[in-house]
């Protein structure tokens, strides 16, 4: 297995790393794209095992190049030297606990820049979990004509008002109040151990940015602004057990009826990692990419 280690520097000066794998055979891609950028979820990275291991092999088998990458939200906490023109490099804490959602635009653009510079002209984004939400946000706010399509696997909805109505709404509300108090006291980087919407260590600032009442990153706001072929997958089990997916499948299905570029597929019995349905998910994605 030949793997090229690669890196980019985003336009705001953050270095990100990844791997580029080209198919062994000389045959052209059997899909409607020739390169897929795989974006991890919250706290993930390009080097740990997971579903993208298998999907990388499957993409290579059908003649498609795979770019598996980090974004600045990789791992729980990371440390990076940020280099900006005219300024000395500055050490910053990044990772899932400290990430700025809006800055994902720089990360996504950086990797598309890289793929395009490598000569690829039919580029797909395939994100899972938070990587899917960020892919939707990127294409809705920074329309990128170099991207052919988006596969969004289980994109969580960040909807404060909806979270409050769930069975765990009171616990979520207390976390939101605690985060807001930290910010009011001048400690936005205070680290909190929260349970909902997902169990994670996160700063007060990042928590409120994602889950605050402004609902700045609600995918239901951005999906209608994408105007690019998009496939969204959500498992029935995660829709029942995870706060950020409760009620979401029916809302995305409604949008799919209204938007000709959107395809929605519910995966029966699937949890958030598609533990027992990965072959089924690959078959759905492959068939969709063949005709995109």
Steps between C-alpha positions, in 0.01 A plus 500: 500500500654826385400805702623853443511714812390853417429829668346838431520839663161664518451862400496595870830321561411161653690192382287192442618150410354210309564213262454472125446156349469439129348181357749239386339436166519736205128471432297819528262543789176305474327779692388847403796639696871428488598606855316489832607708801411313820431728799489358854252584775545674833834417659590261220803494273629344180721236661282312747311191382132534425241483225710709263763224494257269324348772285846611386570149372161483330557833323845390383353176366275697263785721377444803723779690675455551875611805698449428871565811706506680831321822572583730789249316717705181491546314829362636826780754546785578264767767490596681181735775394288745306696702244352818354666748267658786692476326837720264698373140513266461796431181695127432533288229655273340247313170486137418572502675837617832358390504138332792326226361278508790257872443435421164342458701178878549495564129556261380231627757248860404574444135419299576186787730394740209551289253302453746216873574488561125468298506179163366618195663346215282629530538877253366757476581870405211728466600862379302797328649806642847567700464178167465318352807668812699412483382138141624476595829663799548269311441178208718612714797609799466265363348179798323345458421132788252519289268717273265307289361784471442876440181697388595852497201732300568816536880522384610848256787527605777740161621618480642854122528495456139388746370759300660780193294405675162532494275806850623590411863436539609863855364515585673173350825627718492812812453287399792279443719806836399643675581172330838479603579857863421424486737203335779701772466764769544235606135475391382153778238495381332821484128425174321575421128521158472335273205425263648242464528208811274508735407787809717453741740662442839340563865572208721593554706186498202267196351674296818457617549142372156405204458732393850602156652439619679184506160325767633264592159358162330461530290184131553419593864433784412264381198303262714287793729413736233365371449144739209435426125486490391864436163663407496870498176700357457851460175695171416665669403828696823534181694425342338804790514744703813419377848586628667184309261272163472669234610252761579235432221244146618429616859461778406259263271309262795457783712359593216264145509361540873434861521374592315182870488592444333839474125559420366845538138609406356839715202603287248695656399832813708450676668790721806462801296386294271271652213697302222333394678180827617345468281192144624447613861538784451252261349244268800535784750466662316208177479301432868563853603398474297180227726364572831672 
